[in-house]
Amino acid sequence: MPAQFIKRDAAGHPAASCRQWIERWRIHRPEEEYPLKSIADLLPARDIILDLEVANKEQLFDAIGRHMEAMHGMPKEWVVLSLSRREQVGSTGLGEGVAIPHARIKDLLCIQLAYVRLQSPIPFGAPDGKPVSDILVLLVPKQATEEHLSILAEATRLFSDARFRERLHQGRESAAVKQLFADWPVPV
């Protein structure tokens, strides 16, 4: 469907009915795939949660579910169940205090990211055995395979950068943390 024929809402974004059509089009027309977005493009400041206090993964996933329900209208139960099921397959802890819990969610129209920095690290089953305090949550539509893998790869590179992690821990406001994601790679 040519862009000039797509119904748009007041903000200029494709209307909900058109977004579903666009997603179906993307599945059947991979040659017309939208360019992949970066973490910075997909992570709004409102989805950056700093100094959250939780005692374990279950409390973390519950807090993420409540946030996604409040901010994006996603059913909390779907989020918690999807993240918990994925975590049962194997820990999403990367090491160096970082985890990237991720899940595919049925009927989700677009990728949702959240960054959570914990006040106190929690056990996460990371390969290095270190507790986790930096969490990048990735929720993707069932059909977003290439985007899902691209974001996971970018997140792995980003959080492998010790200077980035240091600066991330110094950020006191969501907007400043958002800017760190946008400015990565950190200049030498």
TORGUNU-608225 format. One line per 8 residues: number of its first residue (from 1); their letters; for each residue x, y, z of C-alpha. Coordinates in nm, 3 decimals. Each point is the difference from the previous one (the first is absolute). Example, Ala and Ser with C-alpha at 12.3 -4.5 7.8 and 13.67 -1.06 7.14 Angstrom:
% TORGUNU-608225
1) AS) 1.230:-0.450:0.780 | 0.137:0.344:-0.066;
***
This chain:
% TORGUNU-608225
1) MPAQFIKR) 0.000:0.000:0.000 | 0.163:0.330:-0.104 | 0.083:0.227:0.294 | -0.236:0.277:-0.112 | -0.300:-0.236:0.036 | 0.075:-0.109:0.357 | -0.244:0.143:0.254 | 0.182:0.192:0.270;
9) DAAGHPAA) -0.087:0.110:0.353 | 0.034:0.357:0.133 | 0.373:-0.052:0.068 | 0.062:-0.115:-0.358 | 0.056:-0.367:0.087 | -0.182:-0.274:-0.191 | -0.343:-0.069:0.151 | -0.036:-0.325:0.199;
17) SCRQWIER) -0.184:-0.177:-0.282 | 0.273:0.100:-0.244 | 0.281:-0.113:0.232 | -0.144:-0.352:-0.007 | -0.015:0.012:-0.380 | 0.356:0.132:-0.015 | 0.120:-0.289:0.221 | -0.172:-0.254:-0.228;
25) WRIHRPEE) 0.155:0.171:-0.302 | 0.346:-0.019:0.157 | -0.037:-0.373:0.060 | -0.089:-0.067:-0.365 | 0.222:0.267:-0.157 | 0.342:-0.025:0.172 | 0.161:0.195:-0.283 | -0.195:0.305:0.120;
33) EYPLKSIA) 0.105:-0.045:0.363 | 0.032:0.314:0.208 | 0.355:0.088:0.101 | 0.095:-0.157:0.333 | -0.009:0.239:0.293 | 0.262:0.031:0.269 | -0.054:-0.035:0.373 | 0.015:0.379:0.035;
41) DLLPARDI) -0.279:0.034:-0.259 | -0.222:-0.249:0.183 | 0.062:0.104:0.362 | -0.199:0.305:0.112 | 0.099:0.175:0.323 | -0.331:-0.105:0.160 | 0.116:-0.364:-0.028 | 0.320:0.064:0.195;
49) ILDLEVAN) -0.048:-0.099:0.363 | 0.281:0.098:0.233 | 0.078:-0.137:0.347 | -0.281:-0.254:0.016 | 0.004:-0.204:0.321 | -0.087:-0.370:-0.049 | 0.127:-0.313:0.175 | -0.014:-0.253:-0.286;
57) KEQLFDAI) -0.091:-0.072:-0.363 | -0.367:-0.059:0.081 | -0.035:0.345:0.158 | 0.194:0.151:-0.291 | -0.225:-0.159:-0.263 | -0.308:0.107:0.197 | 0.126:0.362:0.010 | 0.076:-0.011:-0.374;
65) GRHMEAMH) -0.348:-0.142:-0.067 | -0.165:0.279:0.203 | 0.208:0.260:-0.184 | -0.084:-0.137:-0.345 | -0.368:-0.017:0.088 | -0.003:0.360:0.130 | 0.209:0.148:-0.282 | -0.099:-0.212:-0.300;
73) GMPKEWVV) -0.326:-0.175:0.088 | 0.161:-0.344:-0.018 | -0.163:-0.252:0.234 | 0.233:-0.041:0.298 | -0.064:-0.376:0.009 | 0.119:-0.043:-0.361 | 0.322:0.184:0.069 | 0.076:-0.185:0.325;
81) LSLSRREQ) -0.089:-0.340:-0.145 | 0.200:0.055:-0.321 | 0.312:0.120:0.181 | -0.025:-0.278:0.260 | -0.042:-0.271:-0.264 | 0.299:0.129:-0.196 | 0.209:0.008:0.318 | -0.089:-0.365:0.071;
89) VGSTGLGE) 0.165:-0.095:-0.330 | 0.325:0.155:0.119 | 0.123:0.306:0.182 | 0.008:0.323:-0.197 | 0.278:0.126:0.227 | 0.303:0.092:-0.211 | 0.257:0.062:0.273 | 0.165:0.315:0.133;
97) GVAIPHAR) -0.327:0.089:0.179 | -0.212:0.007:-0.319 | -0.311:-0.194:-0.104 | -0.215:0.026:-0.311 | -0.330:-0.170:0.076 | -0.186:-0.031:-0.328 | -0.313:-0.167:-0.132 | -0.226:-0.020:-0.299;
105) IKDLLCIQ) -0.353:0.111:0.073 | -0.302:-0.101:-0.204 | -0.201:0.289:-0.148 | 0.266:0.258:0.088 | 0.015:0.252:-0.285 | 0.341:0.152:0.058 | 0.319:-0.059:0.193 | 0.000:0.127:0.358;
113) LAYVRLQS) 0.320:0.062:0.195 | 0.061:0.104:0.358 | 0.320:0.060:0.190 | -0.006:-0.071:0.374 | 0.285:0.084:0.235 | -0.040:-0.170:0.335 | 0.084:0.167:0.328 | 0.150:-0.327:0.126;
121) PIPFGAPD) 0.121:-0.281:-0.231 | -0.193:-0.329:-0.003 | 0.105:-0.357:-0.088 | -0.078:-0.079:-0.363 | 0.189:-0.315:-0.089 | 0.253:0.187:-0.213 | 0.295:-0.205:-0.133 | 0.249:0.191:0.218;
129) GKPVSDIL) -0.217:-0.049:0.310 | -0.017:0.376:0.064 | -0.334:0.153:0.105 | -0.175:0.230:-0.245 | -0.083:0.369:0.028 | -0.034:0.106:-0.368 | -0.299:-0.146:-0.181 | -0.104:0.067:-0.358;
137) VLLVPKQA) -0.346:-0.147:-0.060 | -0.089:-0.091:-0.358 | -0.358:-0.091:-0.094 | -0.057:-0.076:-0.367 | -0.286:-0.103:-0.225 | 0.002:-0.369:-0.100 | 0.103:0.083:-0.359 | 0.287:0.243:0.081;
145) TEEHLSIL) 0.279:-0.258:-0.028 | 0.264:0.211:-0.178 | -0.065:0.307:0.215 | 0.007:-0.211:0.317 | 0.341:-0.145:-0.086 | 0.136:0.337:-0.111 | -0.097:0.166:0.329 | 0.143:-0.288:0.205;
153) AEATRLFS) 0.329:0.031:-0.190 | 0.011:0.378:0.048 | -0.081:-0.036:0.371 | 0.278:-0.254:0.045 | 0.253:0.234:-0.165 | -0.126:0.302:0.193 | 0.011:-0.163:0.345 | 0.338:-0.158:-0.074;
161) DARFRERL) 0.144:0.352:0.004 | 0.122:0.062:0.358 | 0.012:0.379:-0.057 | -0.366:-0.003:-0.109 | -0.102:-0.196:0.312 | 0.194:0.243:0.222 | -0.171:0.302:-0.154 | -0.335:-0.176:0.019;
169) HQGRESAA) 0.040:-0.041:0.376 | 0.078:0.371:0.036 | -0.323:0.109:-0.173 | -0.249:0.144:0.248 | -0.291:0.084:-0.232 | -0.180:-0.200:-0.270 | 0.072:0.262:-0.267 | 0.376:-0.011:0.074;
177) VKQLFADW) 0.001:-0.381:-0.016 | -0.196:0.011:-0.328 | 0.268:0.232:-0.139 | 0.272:-0.248:0.096 | -0.173:-0.266:-0.211 | -0.023:0.248:-0.289 | 0.366:0.103:0.030 | 0.145:-0.352:0.007;
185) PVPV) 0.270:-0.096:-0.094 | 0.169:0.198:0.276 | 0.285:0.211:-0.142 | 0.351:-0.088:0.118;
***
